[in-house]
């Protein structure tokens, strides 16, 4: 994360290759898990998931939201899982 991997991972969510999109989603999910763990242990900067904020700043949230309607069920399910886990208050009421 210190090397700036979030923006490239978010940019690759637009790739036509489902395998690349899947790997990027998994990578972002792992980064978001670390942010959540830091929040839960009190080691986070502030009272929010700083990595979720970085994903938003990299336009990743919108891209993940768009993947909810991806043709590949695995991708759409992973996108929904990430949104519900890390942005649940923002996605309530939004359809797939």
LOLUMTOR-477504 format. One record per residue (C-alpha): x, y, z; residue in one letter. Coordinates in steps of 0.5 Angstrom, whole numbers, padded with zeros to 4 digits, always signed. Each point is the difference from the previous one (the first is absolute). Layout:
REM residues N
XYZA/...
***
This chain:
REM residues 96
+0000+0000+0000X/+0006+0005+0002X/+0002-0001-0008X/-0006+0002-0002X/-0004-0006-0003X/-0007+0002+0002X/-0001+0004-0006X/+0003-0005-0005X/-0004-0005+0003X/-0006+0004-0001X/+0001+0002-0007X/+0001-0007-0002X/-0007-0002+0002X/-0002+0003-0007X/+0004-0006-0003X/-0004-0004-0005X/+0004-0006+0003X/-0005-0003+0006X/+0007-0004+0003X/+0003+0007+0000X/-0006+0003+0003X/-0001-0005+0005X/+0007+0000+0003X/+0000+0008+0000X/-0007-0001+0005X/+0004-0005+0004X/+0006+0004+0001X/-0005+0006+0002X/-0004-0004+0004X/+0007-0002+0004X/+0002+0007+0001X/-0007+0002+0002X/+0000-0006+0005X/+0007+0003+0003X/-0004+0007+0001X/-0005-0003+0004X/+0004-0004+0004X/+0004+0006+0002X/-0007+0004+0002X/-0001-0006+0004X/+0006+0000+0004X/+0001+0007+0000X/+0006+0001-0004X/-0004+0004-0006X/+0001+0007-0001X/-0007+0003+0002X/-0006-0004+0001X/-0001-0002-0007X/+0003-0005-0005X/+0006+0004-0003X/+0000-0005-0006X/-0007+0000-0002X/+0001+0008+0000X/+0006-0001-0005X/-0004-0005-0004X/-0005+0005-0001X/+0005+0006-0001X/+0002-0005-0006X/-0007+0000-0003X/+0000-0008+0002X/-0007+0001+0004X/-0003+0002-0006X/+0003-0006-0004X/-0001-0005+0005X/-0008+0002+0000X/+0000+0000-0008X/+0003-0008+0001X/-0007-0002+0004X/-0003-0001-0007X/+0006-0003-0003X/-0001-0006-0005X/+0004-0004+0004X/-0003-0003+0006X/+0006-0001+0004X/+0002+0008-0001X/-0007+0002+0002X/-0001-0004+0006X/+0007+0003+0002X/-0001+0007-0001X/-0007-0001+0004X/+0004-0003+0006X/+0005+0005+0000X/-0005+0006+0000X/-0004-0003+0005X/+0006-0001+0004X/+0003+0006+0000X/-0005+0005-0003X/-0006-0003+0003X/-0003+0007+0002X/+0001+0003-0007X/-0003-0006-0004X/-0006-0001+0004X/-0006+0001-0005X/+0004-0001-0006X/-0002-0005-0005X/+0005-0005-0004X/
***
